[in-house]
Amino acid sequence: CVMKMDHHCPWINNCCGHLNHAKFTLFLISAVCGCFQSSVLLFLGLYRAFRVNWYFLHGDRTSIVYLSLYQLAFTVFSFGLALGVVLAVGGLFYVQMKQIIRNETSIENWIVIKALGRPRPENSPFIYPYNVGWWKNIKQVFWDPPGNGLTDWPLVDGCHQYTLTIEQLIQKEDKRARKKHYTIVKNYSGSWFPISKGIRTCCSPPCSDELRIPLSVGDTVYVTRWRKRWLYGEKCISSNGSGCFPVLCSCSFLCQCSSEGTPCQYWCQC
């Protein structure tokens, strides 16, 4: 629903993509610069407050800073917040600029990582179709966005507009080929924080906004992704589609994820 979608940002309550990626990046660097300035000013204020006697006796008396206990607490707190924004948002700005230089979105970056790790013939390496040089990539975002944002993207020689789509479809077929058949041995309501499945399960949820699918004893699920305490799969006969559920609810029909004598890394409750 968003052209060249990079990600959905809850802080601006909007998606970042073709029409606003430049503005979002400028927003990041503005926040970093503003909070860096605040950090410097607050630090200087604290320094002069702690050194008030020296400034009174030897320094410029117009630079003297007096802080009450409450003022000191609020200044230290504000300094911590400003410095935290510099580090956190500065890291996000670094990631965004790295992807802009490569002409990748966050979604495309995940596809590229899997494409580079996927076995393929030696004479057909994966070529990312949109990386046309760092300067042209930057211009596409900040100064000269191409065409309608759908089909007019400049491409690397030897690629076409469906190169990445074909690669993504192949990856989805590979994922389906790796799926495992699980049966459900414990009911699950679909709660995001299922207390009945243990504190560790509640404290390590999947870091995504993917759905949680309610399950009943006897249901069967095709699982395609594994985490330590959560699985992601699709119910064999259901209108609820696919989603995540706790590992403790399931049992693998064919536990092929461990060899004889080796503990199962996916915690299959067989």
C-alpha positions as CSV (number, residue, x, y, z in Angstrom):
1,C,0.0,0.0,0.0
2,V,3.1,2.3,0.2
3,M,5.4,2.8,-2.8
4,K,9.0,1.7,-2.0
5,M,8.0,1.0,1.6
6,D,10.9,1.1,4.0
7,H,9.1,0.6,7.3
8,H,6.3,1.8,9.4
9,C,7.4,4.3,12.0
10,P,5.2,4.5,15.2
11,W,6.9,7.8,16.2
12,I,5.5,9.7,13.2
13,N,2.5,7.4,12.9
14,N,3.1,6.8,9.2
15,C,4.9,4.6,6.7
16,C,8.3,5.7,5.3
17,G,8.6,5.2,1.5
18,H,8.9,6.8,-1.9
19,L,7.2,10.2,-1.1
20,N,8.6,10.9,2.4
21,H,11.8,8.9,2.9
22,A,13.9,12.1,2.4
23,K,11.8,14.0,4.9
24,F,12.0,11.2,7.4
25,T,15.8,11.1,7.1
26,L,16.1,14.8,7.6
27,F,13.8,14.5,10.6
28,L,16.3,12.0,12.1
29,I,19.4,14.1,11.6
30,S,17.5,17.2,12.9
31,A,16.6,15.3,16.1
32,V,20.2,14.1,16.5
33,C,21.7,17.6,16.0
34,G,19.1,19.3,18.3
35,C,19.6,16.8,21.1
36,F,23.4,16.9,20.7
37,Q,23.3,20.7,21.2
38,S,21.0,20.2,24.2
39,S,23.5,17.6,25.6
40,V,26.4,20.1,25.3
41,L,24.5,23.0,26.9
42,L,23.2,20.8,29.8
43,F,26.6,19.3,30.4
44,L,28.2,22.8,30.5
45,G,25.5,23.9,32.9
46,L,26.2,21.0,35.2
47,Y,29.9,21.6,35.0
48,R,29.6,25.2,36.0
49,A,27.1,24.4,38.8
50,F,29.6,21.9,40.3
51,R,32.5,24.4,39.9
52,V,30.5,27.4,41.1
53,N,33.1,28.3,43.8
54,W,35.9,28.5,41.2
55,Y,33.9,30.6,38.8
56,F,32.9,32.9,41.7
57,L,36.6,33.4,42.7
58,H,38.5,33.2,39.5
59,G,36.2,33.0,36.5
60,D,33.7,35.1,34.7
61,R,30.9,35.8,37.3
62,T,28.4,36.1,34.5
63,S,29.0,32.3,33.9
64,I,28.0,31.3,37.4
65,V,25.2,28.6,37.5
66,Y,23.3,27.9,40.7
67,L,21.1,24.7,40.8
68,S,18.8,23.7,43.6
69,L,18.3,20.0,44.4
70,Y,15.2,19.8,42.1
71,Q,16.9,21.7,39.3
72,L,19.9,19.4,39.5
73,A,17.8,16.3,39.3
74,F,15.8,17.6,36.3
75,T,19.0,18.8,34.6
76,V,20.7,15.4,35.0
77,F,17.5,13.7,33.8
78,S,17.2,15.9,30.8
79,F,20.9,15.3,29.9
80,G,20.3,11.6,30.0
81,L,17.3,11.8,27.7
82,A,19.1,14.1,25.2
83,L,22.1,11.9,25.1
84,G,19.9,8.8,24.7
85,V,18.2,10.3,21.7
86,V,21.6,11.1,20.2
87,L,22.7,7.5,20.5
88,A,19.5,5.8,19.6
89,V,18.3,8.0,16.8
90,G,21.8,8.5,15.6
91,G,22.1,4.7,15.2
92,L,18.8,4.7,13.2
93,F,20.1,7.6,11.0
94,Y,23.3,5.6,10.3
95,V,21.2,2.5,9.3
96,Q,19.0,4.6,7.0
97,M,21.9,6.3,5.3
98,K,23.6,3.0,4.7
99,Q,20.5,1.7,3.0
100,I,20.0,4.9,1.0
101,I,23.6,4.6,-0.3
102,R,22.8,1.1,-1.4
103,N,19.3,2.0,-2.7
104,E,17.7,-0.6,-0.5
105,T,14.7,-0.5,1.8
106,S,14.6,-2.4,5.1
107,I,12.3,-5.0,3.4
108,E,14.6,-5.4,0.4
109,N,17.6,-5.6,2.7
110,W,16.1,-8.7,4.3
111,I,15.5,-10.2,0.8
112,V,19.1,-9.5,-0.2
113,I,20.6,-11.1,2.9
114,K,18.7,-14.3,2.2
115,A,19.5,-14.1,-1.5
116,L,23.3,-13.9,-0.8
117,G,23.1,-16.9,1.6
118,R,21.0,-19.0,-0.7
119,P,22.9,-21.7,-2.7
120,R,22.9,-21.0,-6.4
121,P,25.0,-22.0,-9.5
122,E,28.5,-20.4,-9.6
123,N,27.8,-18.8,-13.0
124,S,24.7,-17.0,-11.8
125,P,25.5,-14.8,-8.8
126,F,22.7,-12.6,-7.3
127,I,22.8,-9.0,-8.5
128,Y,20.7,-6.4,-6.7
129,P,19.0,-4.6,-9.5
130,Y,18.6,-1.1,-8.0
131,N,22.1,-0.2,-6.8
132,V,23.2,2.2,-9.6
133,G,26.0,3.9,-7.7
134,W,26.1,5.7,-4.3
135,W,25.7,9.2,-5.7
136,K,22.7,8.3,-8.0
137,N,21.2,6.4,-5.2
138,I,21.3,9.4,-2.9
139,K,19.9,11.7,-5.6
140,Q,16.9,9.3,-6.1
141,V,15.9,9.9,-2.4
142,F,16.7,13.5,-1.8
143,W,16.6,15.4,-5.1
144,D,15.4,13.4,-8.1
145,P,12.9,10.7,-7.3
146,P,12.2,8.7,-10.5
147,G,8.8,8.7,-12.2
148,N,5.7,7.4,-10.6
149,G,7.5,5.2,-8.0
150,L,6.2,2.0,-9.5
151,T,8.0,1.0,-12.7
152,D,10.5,3.8,-13.7
153,W,13.4,2.8,-11.4
154,P,16.8,2.9,-13.0
155,L,18.2,-0.7,-13.1
156,V,21.6,-2.4,-13.2
157,D,22.6,-3.8,-16.6
158,G,21.4,-7.4,-17.0
159,C,18.4,-6.9,-14.6
160,H,14.8,-6.1,-15.1
161,Q,12.0,-4.7,-12.9
162,Y,11.0,-8.2,-11.8
163,T,14.4,-9.5,-10.8
164,L,13.9,-9.0,-7.1
165,T,10.3,-10.3,-7.2
166,I,11.4,-13.6,-8.8
167,E,14.1,-14.0,-6.2
168,Q,11.5,-13.4,-3.4
169,L,9.2,-16.0,-4.9
170,I,12.0,-18.5,-5.0
171,Q,12.8,-17.8,-1.4
172,K,9.1,-18.4,-0.5
173,E,9.2,-21.7,-2.3
174,D,12.4,-22.7,-0.4
175,K,10.6,-21.8,2.9
176,R,7.6,-23.9,2.0
177,A,9.9,-26.8,1.2
178,R,11.4,-26.5,4.7
179,K,8.1,-26.5,6.5
180,K,7.4,-29.1,9.3
181,H,4.2,-30.6,10.3
182,Y,3.2,-30.0,14.0
183,T,0.2,-31.0,16.0
184,I,-1.1,-29.0,18.9
185,V,-1.1,-30.6,22.4
186,K,-2.1,-27.5,24.5
187,N,-4.7,-24.9,23.9
188,Y,-3.6,-21.4,23.1
189,S,-6.0,-18.4,23.1
190,G,-3.9,-16.2,20.8
191,S,-2.8,-13.9,23.6
192,W,0.3,-11.8,23.0
193,F,1.5,-12.5,26.6
194,P,0.3,-16.1,27.5
195,I,1.1,-16.2,31.2
196,S,0.0,-19.9,31.3
197,K,2.8,-20.8,29.0
198,G,5.5,-19.5,31.3
199,I,7.3,-16.3,32.2
200,R,10.1,-17.0,29.8
201,T,7.7,-17.3,26.9
202,C,6.0,-14.0,27.8
203,C,9.4,-12.2,28.1
204,S,10.7,-13.4,24.7
205,P,7.9,-12.7,22.2
206,P,8.7,-12.4,18.5
207,C,9.9,-8.9,17.7
208,S,7.3,-8.2,15.1
209,D,3.6,-7.2,14.7
210,E,2.7,-10.6,13.2
211,L,-0.6,-12.1,14.3
212,R,-1.0,-14.7,17.1
213,I,-3.2,-17.6,16.0
214,P,-5.5,-19.3,18.5
215,L,-5.1,-23.0,18.6
216,S,-6.9,-26.0,20.1
217,V,-5.7,-29.5,21.0
218,G,-5.6,-31.6,17.9
219,D,-5.0,-28.8,15.4
220,T,-2.3,-29.3,12.8
221,V,0.1,-26.5,11.8
222,Y,2.7,-26.2,9.0
223,V,5.6,-24.4,10.7
224,T,8.1,-22.4,8.6
225,R,10.0,-20.4,11.2
226,W,11.4,-21.3,14.5
227,R,12.5,-19.3,17.6
228,K,13.6,-20.5,21.0
229,R,10.1,-20.3,22.5
230,W,7.9,-19.3,19.6
231,L,7.0,-20.8,16.2
232,Y,5.4,-19.3,13.1
233,G,3.2,-21.3,10.9
234,E,-0.1,-21.7,9.1
235,K,-3.0,-23.8,10.3
236,C,-3.8,-26.6,7.8
237,I,-7.6,-26.0,7.9
238,S,-8.5,-22.6,9.1
239,S,-9.8,-19.2,8.2
240,N,-7.4,-17.5,10.6
241,G,-4.4,-17.7,8.3
242,S,-0.9,-17.8,9.7
243,G,0.7,-16.4,12.8
244,C,2.9,-17.1,15.8
245,F,2.3,-19.4,18.8
246,P,4.3,-20.7,21.8
247,V,6.5,-23.7,21.3
248,L,5.1,-25.4,24.4
249,C,1.7,-25.8,22.6
250,S,3.1,-28.1,19.9
251,C,4.6,-31.5,19.0
252,S,6.4,-32.3,15.8
253,F,5.1,-35.3,13.8
254,L,8.5,-35.7,12.2
255,C,11.2,-34.2,14.4
256,Q,13.8,-33.8,11.7
257,C,15.4,-30.8,13.3
258,S,17.8,-32.9,15.4
259,S,20.0,-35.9,14.7
260,E,20.3,-39.0,16.9
261,G,22.0,-38.2,20.2
262,T,21.7,-34.4,19.6
263,P,19.3,-32.2,21.6
264,C,16.6,-30.6,19.4
265,Q,17.4,-26.9,19.1
266,Y,13.8,-26.0,18.4
267,W,12.4,-27.5,21.7
268,C,10.0,-29.8,19.9
269,Q,7.8,-31.3,22.6
270,C,7.8,-34.9,21.1
